[in-house]
């Protein structure tokens, strides 16, 4: 696939296109951590509980939608966004979800009116089954991270962060397929350091950068339902390679600790994938400079609250 770049102008256009369709989520001062001044971008308060509607609406509103509607494969959060965007714009939606995704996400996708098919395995298996179905129906394929419109939609996070936190030095974002990370980097350019964070069990971007190209890697473990892309996107990779400062890996214990801390300290229930970026900062896996102004994106509130609030 010939990679298509995403420019800052594309992000600006996306912001104008999806205005009124998505929330301008708030930021929350978290105080000092590891010597840095930390603020959280609360994207878990977005419609459907994650940043995904930004890309879903931008793709849908900038495309000609056939009578069959839209179709997607998702671990849950993008499926929720597609189902929500389709319902809001009055088009049919079909979502293929891997069996490893939490039941709560499946039920929420169905509640938004989308037809759901469960596929054994992880996201890659659901994507393969979805592509077969799309060829049969002619529905518009909505990719969770590797379409320029989806990348640009995710990049509107960077636009908002710079407006809300004008003195920001670094932005930390969890990575699955890499769409929003690439979008934020496309918007911020050299003004802000952009850092990607992956769980050790879902290190597709770290592996791609080491290999010099997207490669297929095994995925699993905590956070795999939202960050479990076995291969990063062809459109995503060159943007991340050229514009993202670095990648950081975190352990499952560090993610659990981050989830618990966010609940104990600020009463936020964040799913594992959504807490990964905060885990990198809290654990010290990401080294900060004294006085650095850091924005951590918290995206993903779609988990059973008892998995966070019940002591282990």
N, C-alpha and C positions, 0 to 999 in steps of 0.2 A: 504493500500500500504506500502510495506517495503521501508523505506527511504534509499536512497543511498547517501553516503557522497561525497563531492567534495573536493579534495585535492589541495594543491598549485601546485603539478605536473600536475594536470588536466588543471589548468589555463594556465600554461606554454605551455603545448601541444596545447591548444586552440589558444594561441597567434601565435604559429608557423603555425598552420593549416590555420588560416584566414589571415595571413600576405599577403598583396597585394590585399585583397578583401575588407578590411575596412580601413578607414582613421585613422591615428594617430592624433587625434584632439589636437589642441593647448590649452594652459592654458593662462589665462589672470589675471594679478595682479589687484585686486580691491581696494588695500590699506587697511587702518585700519577700522574695524567695530566692535563695542561693545568691543573694547580693543584688538581684535584679528587681526592678519595679514592674510588677506583673498586672496585666489586665486581661480579662477573659472576654472573648466575643461569644455571646450566648446563642449560638446557632441552633442549639437544641430546642429553642423556643420558636424556631421557624415552623411554618405549616408542615405537618406530618412528622415533626421532631428532628429534622436534619436539614442540611444545606441543599439537599437534592432537588427541591422544587425550582431552584434558581436555573439549573440546567435543563430540567424537564420543560418548564414553561418556555424558555428561550428556544429550544429545539422545536417544540410544538407550534409556537406562534410564528416562527420564521419558516415553516414548512407548509407544503400543500398536503393536507391530510386526506388520504383516500377513504372511500366509504367503509372499508374494513377497520378504520381507526388506527390505533397505535398498539405496538407490541414491544415487550421488553423482557429481559432476564435480569433477575435481581436477588441479592441475598435478603432483601426486605426493604431497605430505606429508599432505594431508587424506585422499586415497585410501588411503594406508598406514594412517592412523588408523582409518578406517571399516572397512577389511578386518580390521585387528587386533581392533577392538571387536566386530565381527560374529562373528569366529572365537571369541573368548573367551566370547561369550554364545550361541553356537550358532544364528545366523541367517544366511541367504544374503546375499551382498553382490555388487553390480555397480558397477563404477567406470568412468567415461568420462574418458580422459586425453588432453590435447592432444599433437599430434605434436612439439611443441617441448620437451616434458619429457625429461629424461635417461633413457636406457635403464635405468640402475640403479634408478630409482624404479619404472618399469613392472615390472621383474622382481621387485622386492620386494613390490609389491601382489599380483602373481600368486602369489608364494610364500606369502602369507597366506591364499590360497584364494579370493580374489575373482575374478569374471569381469571381464576388462578389454576395453574397446573403445577403440581409438585413433582420435581425430578430428583431421583436419587443422586447424592453426591454434593458437590460444591458448586460455586457460580459457573465454572467452566462447563460443567455438564448441563446446567440449565440453559446456558447461552447456546450450546450446540443444538439442544432440542428446540429452542425458540427459533433459531435460524431456519430449521426445517419447516416449522409452522408458518413463519413469515413468507417463505417461498410459496406456500400453498394459498395463503389468504391475500397477499399483496399489502398487508398492513405496513404502516410506517414504523421502521425499526428505531427504537429509542435506546441508544447505548448509554450505560451508566457513567462512562468516563471518556470514551475515545471518539467523540464527535466534536468538531470545532465549536458548534453552537452550545454544546453542553459544557465544554471547557470555558468558553467565554461567560456563560451563565454563572459558573462557579467562581470565576474571576471577580464578579461583583462583590464578593466578600472582601477582596483586597481594597476595592474602591471605598466601601463603607468603613473599613478599618482605618484607612488613612484619613478619612473625614472625621471619624469619631476619636481617633487617637493620633493627632497630627505629629506628635513627637516620638512615634513608634520607631524602634531600631530594628526589631526582629519579629517575624511572625512564625509561629510553630503550627503545623497542620498535619494531622494524621493522613496516611497514604494507603489507599487500596489500589485502584488502578491509576491514580495520580491526576485525575481531571481537575479538581479544585486547586491542587497544589500548582499545577501548570498554569491555571487561570490567574491565580493570585500573583505568580511570578511574572506572567505576561503583563499584568497591570502595573505592578510595583517597579519593574525594571531594576535599576541600580539604586533606587532611593531607599529600599528596605531589604534587609536580609531575609530570605525565605528558607525555612528549614522543614524538611519532611521527616515524619516519624512513622516507623513501622514496628509491629510486634515481631519478635524473632521468628515466629512460626508463619509469618506472612511477608517475607522480605523480598517481594518481587521487584521493587524499584532498586533496592540496594544491589540485588543480583544483576539487574539490567545494567546499572552503571558500571559495575565491575567487569561485565562482559563486553561493554561498549555497544550493546543493542538489547532490545527486549528479548527475554528468554523465559521459558516455562519453568516454574519452580513448584515444589510441593507446598501446599498451604494447609493450615489447620490450627487448632487451639483457640484460645481466648481471643475474641475479636474477629475471627474468620468470617462470621456472617456478614460483617460490614466492610472488612478490609481484605477479604480472601480472594482477590484477583490473582490467578496463577501467572498471569502475564500482563505487564503494563501496556498501555496503548501506544500505537505507532505515532499518532498525532501528539500524544503526551510526552513521549520520551525525549525528543530533541529539545523541547522547551525546558524540561526539568534538567537535562544534561547541561544546557547552556546558561540557565538563569537561576537555578536553585543552588543555594550556598552549600548545603550538605544534607546527608541523610543520617538519621540516628535510630538505633535499634533499642527496644525496651523489652523487658521480660514480662511474663504473665504476672509474677508477684508484684512487679512495679506498677502494672496496670491496675491490679486489684487494690493496691495501696492508694493509688490516685483516685479511684472510684470512692473508696471509703473516706478519704480526706475531703473530697468535694461534698460528700453527704454530711460529714461531721461538722465541717467548717462553714459551709454556705448553703446546706440543704438542697443541693442539686443532685438529682439522680441521673447519672450519665452512663450510657452503655459502654462496654469495654473499648470498642473502637473509638468512641468519642472521647474517651479519657486518655488515650495513648499519648497525645501531645503534652498534656499536663504531666503525665508520668515521666516523660523525658526531662522535664524541667525539675520536678520535685525530686527525682532520684539522682540528679546530677549527671545523667547520661548526656545531656546537652550542657556544655560549659558556657556560662554567661560571663560577661565582664561586669565589674562593679559599676552600679548605676545605670546599667543597660535597661532600656524600656522594651519590654517583651509583651507581645499579644499572643495568647494561646487560644486557638479556636476549639471550643467545646461543641461538638456536633454529634447528636445521636442520643435521644432520650427514650428509645424504644426497647426497653428491657423490663423484665419483671422486677418491680421495686424491691421485692424481698431479697433478690440476689445482691443487692447493694446495702440495704439497711439492716439485714439480719447478720449479727456477728458470726464469724466462722470459728 
